[in-house]
Amino acid sequence: MDRIDHIADLAGRLMLAAIFVISGIGKIGGYAGTQAYMESMGVPGILLPLVIIVELGGGLALIAGWQARLAGFLLAGFCLLSALLFHNDFADQTQAIMFWKNVAIAGGLLLLVANGAGRWSLDARKEAR
């Protein structure tokens, strides 16, 4: 692989991770509001700590390239589940766009699952040993 491929792998992981890390931090800062929103959509608010762990933990794992295939798989499932639960009102154009955004992110994560984190990752360091 060329250097540009390594840069693209790292940049792709960072870009995919950003939305999860930022969202996880935002949910901590707006805990009560997020919990109320989840409950208004029929999702038990008690699951919010798990959501935060998935977003922050998965996002940080992608950044580091640690267990990236597993993290990508779990986050892809999270995106699809979130799309189905929270963005299923296709009469609302914004919600339809959010649905397809989640599907697109899941697709990018599945490419990561298929191809791995790349050379500049903790996964690659482990494999090199």
N, CA, C and O atoms as a MOPAC input file, in Angstrom:
PM7 MOZYME 1SCF
protein

 N      0.83800 1    -1.19500 1     0.00000 1
 C      0.00000 1     0.00000 1     0.00000 1
 C      0.87400 1     1.24700 1     0.00000 1
 O      1.93500 1     1.27700 1     0.62400 1
 N      0.42500 1     2.25200 1    -0.69200 1
 C      1.11700 1     3.52900 1    -0.70900 1
 C      0.84900 1     4.29700 1     0.56500 1
 O     -0.05000 1     3.97000 1     1.33900 1
 N      1.64700 1     5.31800 1     0.76100 1
 C      1.45000 1     6.21700 1     1.90400 1
 C      0.06200 1     6.85600 1     1.84600 1
 O     -0.57200 1     7.04800 1     2.88300 1
 N     -0.41600 1     7.18700 1     0.64400 1
 C     -1.73400 1     7.81100 1     0.51100 1
 C     -2.83400 1     6.87600 1     1.01500 1
 O     -3.83100 1     7.33600 1     1.57100 1
 N     -2.65800 1     5.57400 1     0.82200 1
 C     -3.63200 1     4.60500 1     1.32900 1
 C     -3.66600 1     4.61400 1     2.85400 1
 O     -4.73500 1     4.53000 1     3.45900 1
 N     -2.48400 1     4.71600 1     3.47400 1
 C     -2.42400 1     4.75500 1     4.93500 1
 C     -3.07500 1     6.02600 1     5.47100 1
 O     -3.77900 1     6.00300 1     6.48000 1
 N     -2.82800 1     7.12200 1     4.78400 1
 C     -3.44000 1     8.39800 1     5.17400 1
 C     -4.95600 1     8.30800 1     5.03100 1
 O     -5.69100 1     8.76900 1     5.90400 1
 N     -5.42100 1     7.72000 1     3.94200 1
 C     -6.86800 1     7.58500 1     3.71300 1
 C     -7.51000 1     6.68400 1     4.76700 1
 O     -8.60200 1     6.98400 1     5.24900 1
 N     -6.85200 1     5.59600 1     5.12500 1
 C     -7.37300 1     4.71800 1     6.17600 1
 C     -7.53200 1     5.47800 1     7.49500 1
 O     -8.57800 1     5.41500 1     8.14200 1
 N     -6.48700 1     6.18600 1     7.87400 1
 C     -6.52000 1     6.93700 1     9.12800 1
 C     -7.56100 1     8.05000 1     9.07700 1
 O     -8.34400 1     8.21300 1    10.01300 1
 N     -7.57200 1     8.81500 1     7.98800 1
 C     -8.53900 1     9.91300 1     7.86400 1
 C     -9.97100 1     9.37600 1     7.87300 1
 O    -10.84900 1     9.96400 1     8.50400 1
 N    -10.20500 1     8.28000 1     7.18700 1
 C    -11.53600 1     7.68700 1     7.17400 1
 C    -11.98200 1     7.26200 1     8.55600 1
 O    -13.12700 1     7.49200 1     8.94600 1
 N    -11.06900 1     6.63400 1     9.30600 1
 C    -11.40800 1     6.22900 1    10.67400 1
 C    -11.71600 1     7.44500 1    11.54400 1
 O    -12.67400 1     7.43300 1    12.31600 1
 N    -10.90400 1     8.49100 1    11.41900 1
 C    -11.12000 1     9.69800 1    12.22000 1
 C    -12.44800 1    10.36300 1    11.87500 1
 O    -13.16700 1    10.82100 1    12.76200 1
 N    -12.77000 1    10.41300 1    10.59300 1
 C    -14.02600 1    11.03900 1    10.17000 1
 C    -15.23100 1    10.22500 1    10.62600 1
 O    -16.23000 1    10.79200 1    11.07000 1
 N    -15.14600 1     8.91700 1    10.52300 1
 C    -16.24300 1     8.07800 1    11.00000 1
 C    -16.39100 1     8.18200 1    12.51600 1
 O    -17.50700 1     8.21400 1    13.03300 1
 N    -15.27600 1     8.23500 1    13.21700 1
 C    -15.30500 1     8.27600 1    14.68400 1
 C    -15.85700 1     9.59200 1    15.21600 1
 O    -16.49600 1     9.61100 1    16.26700 1
 N    -15.62100 1    10.68000 1    14.51100 1
 C    -15.97200 1    12.00600 1    15.02100 1
 C    -17.43900 1    12.09800 1    15.42600 1
 O    -17.74300 1    12.61300 1    16.50200 1
 N    -18.33500 1    11.62200 1    14.60800 1
 C    -19.76300 1    11.74700 1    14.91100 1
 C    -20.13400 1    10.99700 1    16.18800 1
 O    -20.99900 1    11.44500 1    16.94100 1
 N    -19.48600 1     9.86300 1    16.43400 1
 C    -19.80500 1     9.07100 1    17.62000 1
 C    -19.22900 1     9.70200 1    18.88200 1
 O    -19.90800 1     9.76500 1    19.90700 1
 N    -17.98800 1    10.16900 1    18.81900 1
 C    -17.36700 1    10.79500 1    19.98300 1
 C    -18.10600 1    12.08000 1    20.34600 1
 O    -18.41900 1    12.30800 1    21.51500 1
 N    -18.38300 1    12.91400 1    19.35600 1
 C    -19.09300 1    14.17000 1    19.61000 1
 C    -20.49600 1    13.89800 1    20.15000 1
 O    -20.93900 1    14.57300 1    21.08000 1
 N    -21.19500 1    12.92600 1    19.58400 1
 C    -22.54000 1    12.58600 1    20.04900 1
 C    -22.52400 1    12.02500 1    21.46700 1
 O    -23.38800 1    12.35700 1    22.27900 1
 N    -21.55500 1    11.18600 1    21.76000 1
 C    -21.45300 1    10.62100 1    23.10800 1
 C    -21.20400 1    11.68900 1    24.14700 1
 O    -21.81700 1    11.67800 1    25.21400 1
 N    -20.30000 1    12.61800 1    23.84100 1
 C    -20.02300 1    13.71700 1    24.76400 1
 C    -21.26100 1    14.60200 1    24.91400 1
 O    -21.58700 1    15.03900 1    26.01800 1
 N    -21.93900 1    14.86100 1    23.81700 1
 C    -23.15300 1    15.67300 1    23.86100 1
 C    -24.24300 1    15.03700 1    24.70400 1
 O    -24.99100 1    15.73300 1    25.39000 1
 N    -24.33400 1    13.72600 1    24.65300 1
 C    -25.34900 1    13.02800 1    25.45300 1
 C    -25.02800 1    13.11600 1    26.94200 1
 O    -25.93900 1    13.16600 1    27.76900 1
 N    -23.75200 1    13.13600 1    27.28900 1
 C    -23.37400 1    13.31400 1    28.69700 1
 C    -23.77600 1    14.71800 1    29.15700 1
 O    -24.35300 1    14.88900 1    30.23100 1
 N    -23.46100 1    15.72200 1    28.32600 1
 C    -23.78600 1    17.10600 1    28.67200 1
 C    -25.27600 1    17.38800 1    28.70500 1
 O    -25.73300 1    18.22700 1    29.48200 1
 N    -26.03000 1    16.70300 1    27.87900 1
 C    -27.48200 1    16.89500 1    27.82400 1
 C    -28.20900 1    15.64600 1    28.24000 1
 O    -29.17300 1    15.23700 1    27.59500 1
 N    -27.75300 1    15.03500 1    29.31800 1
 C    -28.23300 1    13.72000 1    29.73600 1
 C    -29.75600 1    13.68400 1    29.89200 1
 O    -30.42800 1    12.83900 1    29.30000 1
 N    -30.28700 1    14.60200 1    30.68800 1
 C    -31.73200 1    14.57700 1    30.98300 1
 C    -32.55800 1    14.76300 1    29.71300 1
 O    -33.55400 1    14.06800 1    29.51100 1
 N    -32.15000 1    15.68700 1    28.86700 1
 C    -32.87800 1    15.92800 1    27.62400 1
 C    -32.82300 1    14.73700 1    26.68300 1
 O    -33.81800 1    14.38800 1    26.04800 1
 N    -31.64600 1    14.11500 1    26.59600 1
 C    -31.50000 1    12.93900 1    25.73600 1
 C    -32.34400 1    11.78300 1    26.25900 1
 O    -33.00500 1    11.08500 1    25.49000 1
 N    -32.31400 1    11.59000 1    27.56400 1
 C    -33.11100 1    10.52400 1    28.17700 1
 C    -34.60600 1    10.74700 1    27.91400 1
 O    -35.33400 1     9.80700 1    27.59500 1
 N    -35.04900 1    11.98800 1    28.04900 1
 C    -36.46500 1    12.29800 1    27.79700 1
 C    -36.81300 1    12.05800 1    26.33500 1
 O    -37.88400 1    11.53200 1    26.03100 1
 N    -35.91700 1    12.44000 1    25.42300 1
 C    -36.16700 1    12.21500 1    23.99300 1
 C    -36.27600 1    10.72800 1    23.69400 1
 O    -37.17700 1    10.29900 1    22.97300 1
 N    -35.35400 1     9.93800 1    24.24900 1
 C    -35.40200 1     8.49100 1    24.02800 1
 C    -36.74400 1     7.92900 1    24.49300 1
 O    -37.38000 1     7.14400 1    23.79000 1
 N    -37.15400 1     8.33700 1    25.66700 1
 C    -38.41900 1     7.83200 1    26.21400 1
 C    -39.61600 1     8.27800 1    25.37800 1
 O    -40.59000 1     7.54000 1    25.23500 1
 N    -39.53800 1     9.49700 1    24.82400 1
 C    -40.64200 1     9.96700 1    23.97500 1
 C    -40.75300 1     9.16300 1    22.68700 1
 O    -41.80500 1     9.14000 1    22.04800 1
 N    -39.66600 1     8.50600 1    22.31100 1
 C    -39.64800 1     7.67400 1    21.10700 1
 C    -39.87900 1     6.20100 1    21.43400 1
 O    -39.76900 1     5.34200 1    20.55900 1
 N    -40.20200 1     5.91000 1    22.70600 1
 C    -40.49800 1     4.54400 1    23.10600 1
 C    -39.29500 1     3.70500 1    23.48400 1
 O    -39.40800 1     2.48700 1    23.62400 1
 N    -38.12800 1     4.34800 1    23.65200 1
 C    -36.90600 1     3.63800 1    24.03000 1
 C    -36.65600 1     3.91700 1    25.51200 1
 O    -36.64800 1     5.07900 1    25.91700 1
 N    -36.45400 1     2.88900 1    26.32500 1
 C    -36.23600 1     3.11600 1    27.75300 1
 C    -35.01200 1     3.99800 1    28.01200 1
 O    -33.91800 1     3.72300 1    27.52000 1
 N    -35.21400 1     5.05100 1    28.78400 1
 C    -34.12700 1     5.97700 1    29.10000 1
 C    -33.00500 1     5.34100 1    29.88600 1
 O    -31.89000 1     5.86300 1    29.91000 1
 N    -33.27700 1     4.23200 1    30.52500 1
 C    -32.25500 1     3.52400 1    31.29200 1
 C    -31.13600 1     3.00200 1    30.38500 1
 O    -30.05000 1     2.67500 1    30.86400 1
 N    -31.39800 1     2.92400 1    29.08600 1
 C    -30.38600 1     2.46000 1    28.12700 1
 C    -29.36800 1     3.54100 1    27.74900 1
 O    -28.38400 1     3.25200 1    27.06800 1
 N    -29.59800 1     4.78300 1    28.18700 1
 C    -28.70100 1     5.87300 1    27.79000 1
 C    -27.24000 1     5.62800 1    28.16600 1
 O    -26.37200 1     5.91000 1    27.34000 1
 N    -26.90900 1     5.12200 1    29.35900 1
 C    -25.49100 1     4.85600 1    29.63300 1
 C    -24.86400 1     3.88700 1    28.62400 1
 O    -23.70900 1     4.05500 1    28.23200 1
 N    -25.62600 1     2.88100 1    28.21300 1
 C    -25.12500 1     1.93700 1    27.20900 1
 C    -24.88100 1     2.64200 1    25.87700 1
 O    -23.87800 1     2.39000 1    25.20900 1
 N    -25.80000 1     3.52500 1    25.49600 1
 C    -25.65100 1     4.28900 1    24.25500 1
 C    -24.37800 1     5.13100 1    24.30800 1
 O    -23.61900 1     5.17700 1    23.34000 1
 N    -24.14800 1     5.79000 1    25.42900 1
 C    -22.95500 1     6.62900 1    25.58400 1
 C    -21.69200 1     5.77900 1    25.49700 1
 O    -20.72200 1     6.17200 1    24.84900 1
 N    -21.70000 1     4.62800 1    26.14000 1
 C    -20.53600 1     3.73600 1    26.09300 1
 C    -20.27600 1     3.25700 1    24.67100 1
 O    -19.12600 1     3.21500 1    24.23400 1
 N    -21.33100 1     2.89500 1    23.94500 1
 C    -21.17200 1     2.43700 1    22.56100 1
 C    -20.59700 1     3.55900 1    21.70000 1
 O    -19.65500 1     3.34200 1    20.93700 1
 N    -21.16300 1     4.75200 1    21.82500 1
 C    -20.69200 1     5.86100 1    20.99200 1
 C    -19.26200 1     6.26700 1    21.33900 1
 O    -18.40500 1     6.33700 1    20.45800 1
 N    -19.00300 1     6.53500 1    22.61400 1
 C    -17.65500 1     6.96300 1    23.00000 1
 C    -16.63000 1     5.84400 1    22.84100 1
 O    -15.56500 1     6.04400 1    22.25700 1
 N    -16.96000 1     4.67700 1    23.36200 1
 C    -16.02400 1     3.55300 1    23.27400 1
 C    -15.75700 1     3.13900 1    21.84100 1
 O    -14.60800 1     2.92800 1    21.45200 1
 N    -16.82200 1     3.02400 1    21.05500 1
 C    -16.64900 1     2.66000 1    19.65300 1
 C    -15.89000 1     3.71400 1    18.87100 1
 O    -15.01800 1     3.38900 1    18.06600 1
 N    -16.21700 1     4.97500 1    19.10500 1
 C    -15.52100 1     6.06200 1    18.41700 1
 C    -14.04300 1     6.09900 1    18.76300 1
 O    -13.20300 1     6.25400 1    17.87600 1
 N    -13.71500 1     5.95800 1    20.03700 1
 C    -12.30400 1     5.96000 1    20.45100 1
 C    -11.56600 1     4.73900 1    19.91800 1
 O    -10.39000 1     4.82600 1    19.56500 1
 N    -12.25900 1     3.59400 1    19.85700 1
 C    -11.63800 1     2.40000 1    19.27500 1
 C    -11.31500 1     2.61800 1    17.79700 1
 O    -10.26500 1     2.18600 1    17.32000 1
 N    -12.21400 1     3.28500 1    17.07400 1
 C    -11.94200 1     3.58300 1    15.66100 1
 C    -10.74300 1     4.51400 1    15.52500 1
 O     -9.88100 1     4.30400 1    14.67200 1
 N    -10.69100 1     5.53700 1    16.36300 1
 C     -9.56700 1     6.48300 1    16.29800 1
 C     -8.24500 1     5.75100 1    16.47900 1
 O     -7.29500 1     5.96500 1    15.72600 1
 N     -8.19400 1     4.88800 1    17.48500 1
 C     -6.95900 1     4.16000 1    17.77100 1
 C     -6.71600 1     3.01000 1    16.79900 1
 O     -5.59300 1     2.51800 1    16.67800 1
 N     -7.75900 1     2.58800 1    16.11500 1
 C     -7.61800 1     1.41000 1    15.26300 1
 C     -7.46800 1     0.15400 1    16.09700 1
 O     -6.76100 1    -0.77600 1    15.71000 1
 N     -8.13600 1     0.12600 1    17.24700 1
 C     -8.08700 1    -1.01100 1    18.15900 1
 C     -9.39900 1    -1.77800 1    18.06800 1
 O    -10.47100 1    -1.21500 1    18.29000 1
 N     -9.31200 1    -3.06900 1    17.73900 1
 C    -10.51000 1    -3.88300 1    17.55700 1
 C    -11.46700 1    -3.17800 1    16.58500 1
 O    -12.68200 1    -3.17200 1    16.78000 1
 N    -10.89000 1    -2.59100 1    15.54500 1
 C    -11.65200 1    -1.73300 1    14.63000 1
 C    -12.74300 1    -2.50000 1    13.88900 1
 O    -13.82100 1    -1.95700 1    13.64700 1
 N    -12.48400 1    -3.72900 1    13.53400 1
 C    -13.52800 1    -4.49600 1    12.83600 1
 C    -14.72100 1    -4.75100 1    13.74000 1
 O    -15.86700 1    -4.62200 1    13.30900 1
 N    -14.46500 1    -5.10800 1    14.97300 1
 C    -15.55200 1    -5.32500 1    15.92700 1
 C    -16.28000 1    -4.01300 1    16.22000 1
 O    -17.51000 1    -3.96200 1    16.20600 1
 N    -15.51500 1    -2.95900 1    16.48200 1
 C    -16.12500 1    -1.65200 1    16.75100 1
 C    -16.95200 1    -1.19000 1    15.55800 1
 O    -18.05600 1    -0.67200 1    15.72900 1
 N    -16.42600 1    -1.37400 1    14.35500 1
 C    -17.15800 1    -0.99100 1    13.14900 1
 C    -18.45400 1    -1.76900 1    12.99800 1
 O    -19.48400 1    -1.20800 1    12.62400 1
 N    -18.40000 1    -3.04600 1    13.28600 1
 C    -19.59400 1    -3.88600 1    13.18900 1
 C    -20.65800 1    -3.43900 1    14.19000 1
 O    -21.83100 1    -3.30100 1    13.84100 1
 N    -20.23900 1    -3.21700 1    15.43600 1
 C    -21.18500 1    -2.78700 1    16.47000 1
 C    -21.75800 1    -1.40400 1    16.16100 1
 O    -22.95500 1    -1.17600 1    16.33700 1
 N    -20.91300 1    -0.48600 1    15.70500 1
 C    -21.39400 1     0.85600 1    15.38300 1
 C    -22.29800 1     0.84400 1    14.15100 1
 O    -23.24200 1     1.63100 1    14.07400 1
 N    -22.02500 1    -0.03200 1    13.19400 1
 C    -22.91600 1    -0.15200 1    12.02700 1
 C    -24.30200 1    -0.59900 1    12.48000 1
 O    -25.31300 1    -0.05000 1    12.04100 1
 N    -24.34300 1    -1.58900 1    13.35300 1
 C    -25.62600 1    -2.03200 1    13.90100 1
 C    -26.31200 1    -0.92500 1    14.67900 1
 O    -27.52700 1    -0.75000 1    14.57800 1
 N    -25.54300 1    -0.18200 1    15.45200 1
 C    -26.07600 1     0.94700 1    16.21500 1
 C    -26.69600 1     1.98500 1    15.27900 1
 O    -27.78000 1     2.50100 1    15.54900 1
 N    -26.00500 1     2.28800 1    14.17900 1
 C    -26.52600 1     3.26500 1    13.20600 1
 C    -27.84500 1     2.79800 1    12.60200 1
 O    -28.79300 1     3.57400 1    12.48900 1
 N    -27.89800 1     1.53900 1    12.21800 1
 C    -29.11800 1     1.01900 1    11.60500 1
 C    -30.26800 1     0.98200 1    12.60400 1
 O    -31.39900 1     1.32900 1    12.26400 1
 N    -29.98600 1     0.56800 1    13.82500 1
 C    -31.01600 1     0.55100 1    14.85900 1
 C    -31.50400 1     1.97000 1    15.16300 1
 O    -32.70400 1     2.20300 1    15.30900 1
 N    -30.57000 1     2.90600 1    15.25600 1
 C    -30.94000 1     4.31000 1    15.50300 1
 C    -31.79600 1     4.85700 1    14.36900 1
 O    -32.76400 1     5.58000 1    14.60600 1
 N    -31.43900 1     4.51300 1    13.15000 1
 C    -32.21600 1     4.96800 1    11.99500 1
 C    -33.64600 1     4.46500 1    12.08900 1
 O    -34.59400 1     5.22300 1    11.88700 1
 N    -33.79500 1     3.19200 1    12.39500 1
 C    -35.13200 1     2.59400 1    12.47200 1
 C    -35.95900 1     3.14200 1    13.63300 1
 O    -37.16800 1     3.33000 1    13.50100 1
 N    -35.31200 1     3.39800 1    14.76500 1
 C    -36.04100 1     3.84600 1    15.94700 1
 C    -36.35100 1     5.34200 1    15.95400 1
 O    -37.42700 1     5.75800 1    16.38600 1
 N    -35.40600 1     6.14300 1    15.47600 1
 C    -35.50800 1     7.58700 1    15.66300 1
 C    -35.74000 1     8.39100 1    14.39000 1
 O    -36.13900 1     9.55400 1    14.46400 1
 N    -35.50300 1     7.80300 1    13.23900 1
 C    -35.58300 1     8.57000 1    11.98500 1
 C    -36.46300 1     7.86600 1    10.95600 1
 O    -36.11700 1     7.80000 1     9.77700 1
 N    -37.59200 1     7.34700 1    11.40400 1
 C    -38.43500 1     6.54900 1    10.51100 1
 C    -39.65800 1     7.29100 1     9.99100 1
 O    -40.55100 1     6.67000 1     9.41400 1
 N    -39.71700 1     8.58600 1    10.17900 1
 C    -40.83400 1     9.39100 1     9.68100 1
 C    -40.45700 1     9.94700 1     8.30400 1
 O    -39.93600 1    11.05700 1     8.19400 1
 N    -40.72400 1     9.16700 1     7.26700 1
 C    -40.31100 1     9.55600 1     5.92400 1
 C    -41.14400 1    10.69400 1     5.34500 1
 O    -40.79700 1    11.25000 1     4.30300 1
 N    -42.24300 1    11.04400 1     6.01600 1
 C    -43.01900 1    12.21800 1     5.58800 1
 C    -42.27400 1    13.50300 1     5.92700 1
 O    -42.51700 1    14.54500 1     5.31800 1
 N    -41.37000 1    13.43100 1     6.89700 1
 C    -40.52400 1    14.56400 1     7.29000 1
 C    -39.19900 1    14.42600 1     6.54200 1
 O    -38.42800 1    13.50000 1     6.79000 1
 N    -38.95000 1    15.35300 1     5.63300 1
 C    -37.75000 1    15.24500 1     4.79400 1
 C    -36.46900 1    15.20600 1     5.61900 1
 O    -35.53600 1    14.47800 1     5.27900 1
 N    -36.41400 1    15.97800 1     6.69500 1
 C    -35.22300 1    15.97000 1     7.53900 1
 C    -35.00200 1    14.59300 1     8.15100 1
 O    -33.87100 1    14.10900 1     8.19600 1
 N    -36.06700 1    13.96100 1     8.62000 1
 C    -35.94100 1    12.63100 1     9.21000 1
 C    -35.54900 1    11.59400 1     8.15900 1
 O    -34.78000 1    10.67700 1     8.44900 1
 N    -36.06600 1    11.73300 1     6.95700 1
 C    -35.68200 1    10.81600 1     5.87600 1
 C    -34.19400 1    10.95900 1     5.55800 1
 O    -33.50200 1     9.96300 1     5.34700 1
 N    -33.70900 1    12.18700 1     5.52500 1
 C    -32.27400 1    12.41500 1     5.27400 1
 C    -31.44300 1    11.82400 1     6.40800 1
 O    -30.41300 1    11.19700 1     6.15900 1
 N    -31.87900 1    12.01900 1     7.64800 1
 C    -31.16100 1    11.46300 1     8.79800 1
 C    -31.13900 1     9.93100 1     8.73300 1
 O    -30.13300 1     9.30600 1     9.06700 1
 N    -32.24600 1     9.33800 1     8.30300 1
 C    -32.30400 1     7.88800 1     8.14100 1
 C    -31.22400 1     7.42600 1     7.17100 1
 O    -30.43800 1     6.53100 1     7.48400 1
 N    -31.18900 1     8.04500 1     5.98300 1
 C    -30.22900 1     7.62300 1     4.95700 1
 C    -28.79900 1     7.98600 1     5.32600 1
 O    -27.86600 1     7.31400 1     4.88600 1
 N    -28.60200 1     9.03400 1     6.12700 1
 C    -27.26300 1     9.36900 1     6.64300 1
 C    -26.77300 1     8.22400 1     7.52000 1
 O    -25.62500 1     7.79400 1     7.40900 1
 N    -27.65200 1     7.73400 1     8.39300 1
 C    -27.27200 1     6.61600 1     9.25200 1
 C    -26.95700 1     5.36900 1     8.43200 1
 O    -26.00900 1     4.64500 1     8.73800 1
 N    -27.74800 1     5.11700 1     7.39500 1
 C    -27.48700 1     3.96900 1     6.52000 1
 C    -26.12900 1     4.13200 1     5.83300 1
 O    -25.37200 1     3.16700 1     5.72600 1
 N    -25.81700 1     5.33800 1     5.37100 1
 C    -24.53300 1     5.58600 1     4.70600 1
 C    -23.36400 1     5.39500 1     5.66900 1
 O    -22.35000 1     4.80300 1     5.29900 1
 N    -23.49400 1     5.88600 1     6.89400 1
 C    -22.43300 1     5.70100 1     7.88300 1
 C    -22.24600 1     4.20800 1     8.15900 1
 O    -21.11600 1     3.73000 1     8.25600 1
 N    -23.34500 1     3.48000 1     8.28500 1
 C    -23.25400 1     2.02900 1     8.48800 1
 C    -22.50100 1     1.37700 1     7.32900 1
 O    -21.68900 1     0.47600 1     7.54000 1
 N    -22.76900 1     1.82900 1     6.11300 1
 C    -22.05600 1     1.29600 1     4.95800 1
 C    -20.56000 1     1.55100 1     5.03900 1
 O    -19.76300 1     0.65700 1     4.75500 1
 N    -20.17300 1     2.75400 1     5.42100 1
 C    -18.74900 1     3.06400 1     5.59700 1
 C    -18.11300 1     2.20500 1     6.67600 1
 O    -16.98100 1     1.74500 1     6.53000 1
 N    -18.84500 1     1.99400 1     7.75400 1
 C    -18.33100 1     1.15000 1     8.83300 1
 C    -18.18300 1    -0.29600 1     8.38200 1
 O    -17.24200 1    -0.97500 1     8.79300 1
 N    -19.09200 1    -0.77700 1     7.54800 1
 C    -18.97400 1    -2.15200 1     7.04900 1
 C    -17.77200 1    -2.30200 1     6.11600 1
 O    -17.18000 1    -3.37800 1     6.04300 1
 N    -17.40700 1    -1.23500 1     5.40500 1
 C    -16.16600 1    -1.28000 1     4.61700 1
 C    -14.95700 1    -1.41900 1     5.54100 1
 O    -13.99700 1    -2.12200 1     5.22200 1
 N    -15.01400 1    -0.74700 1     6.68000 1
 C    -13.95800 1    -0.88500 1     7.67400 1
 C    -13.91700 1    -2.32200 1     8.21200 1
 O    -12.84100 1    -2.88800 1     8.40700 1
 N    -15.07700 1    -2.89400 1     8.44300 1
 C    -15.14500 1    -4.29100 1     8.89500 1
 C    -14.48100 1    -5.20100 1     7.85600 1
 O    -13.71400 1    -6.09400 1     8.21600 1
 N    -14.76600 1    -4.98200 1     6.59300 1
 C    -14.23500 1    -5.83300 1     5.52500 1
 C    -12.73700 1    -5.65500 1     5.32000 1
 O    -12.03100 1    -6.62100 1     5.03200 1
 N    -12.24400 1    -4.41500 1     5.46800 1
 C    -10.86200 1    -4.11800 1     5.09100 1
 C     -9.91800 1    -3.88400 1     6.26100 1
 O     -8.70500 1    -3.81800 1     6.06400 1
 N    -10.44000 1    -3.76000 1     7.45500 1
 C     -9.58800 1    -3.51600 1     8.62000 1
 C     -9.23100 1    -2.05300 1     8.76900 1
 O     -9.61600 1    -1.20900 1     7.96000 1
 N     -8.48500 1    -1.77600 1     9.82400 1
 C     -8.17800 1    -0.40300 1    10.21300 1
 C     -7.02800 1     0.21000 1     9.42600 1
 O     -6.86300 1     1.42900 1     9.42400 1
 N     -6.24600 1    -0.60400 1     8.77100 1
 C     -5.10300 1    -0.08200 1     8.01900 1
 C     -3.81700 1    -0.15800 1     8.82800 1
 O     -3.81000 1    -0.54600 1     9.99600 1
 N     -2.74200 1     0.22400 1     8.17400 1
 C     -1.40300 1     0.07000 1     8.74500 1
 C     -1.17200 1     0.94600 1     9.96400 1
 O     -0.48500 1     0.53900 1    10.90100 1
 N     -1.74000 1     2.14500 1     9.95800 1
 C     -1.52500 1     3.06900 1    11.06900 1
 C     -2.61400 1     2.85900 1    12.12600 1
 O     -3.48200 1     3.71000 1    12.32100 1
 N     -2.55100 1     1.72200 1    12.79400 1
 C     -3.55800 1     1.36800 1    13.79200 1
 C     -2.94300 1     0.43100 1    14.82500 1
 O     -1.91200 1    -0.19600 1    14.58200 1
 N     -3.58800 1     0.35200 1    15.96800 1
 C     -3.14600 1    -0.60300 1    16.98400 1
 C     -3.35200 1    -2.03500 1    16.50800 1
 O     -2.57500 1    -2.92500 1    16.85300 1
 N     -4.39300 1    -2.25600 1    15.71900 1
 C     -4.61700 1    -3.60300 1    15.18000 1
 C     -3.43800 1    -4.04000 1    14.31800 1
 O     -3.00400 1    -5.18800 1    14.41400 1
 N     -2.91300 1    -3.15700 1    13.48400 1
 C     -1.78400 1    -3.49700 1    12.62100 1
 C     -0.52000 1    -3.72300 1    13.44200 1
 O      0.27900 1    -4.59900 1    13.11000 1
 N     -0.32800 1    -2.95900 1    14.49500 1
 C      0.84500 1    -3.16300 1    15.35700 1
 C      0.80000 1    -4.53900 1    15.99900 1
 O      1.81500 1    -5.22800 1    16.10200 1
 N     -0.40400 1    -4.92800 1    16.43000 1
 C     -0.57000 1    -6.24500 1    17.06900 1
 C     -0.27200 1    -7.36200 1    16.06500 1
 O      0.39300 1    -8.34100 1    16.40100 1
 N     -0.76700 1    -7.21000 1    14.83300 1
 C     -0.54100 1    -8.22000 1    13.79900 1
 C      0.93100 1    -8.33400 1    13.42300 1
 O      1.40200 1    -9.41300 1    13.06400 1
 N      1.66000 1    -7.21700 1    13.50400 1
 C      3.08000 1    -7.21300 1    13.11500 1
 C      3.94700 1    -7.97300 1    14.10400 1
 O      5.03900 1    -8.42300 1    13.76000 1
 N      3.47000 1    -8.11500 1    15.31700 1
 C      4.28000 1    -8.82100 1    16.34500 1
 C      4.30400 1   -10.28300 1    16.12600 1
 O      4.93300 1   -11.01200 1    16.89400 1

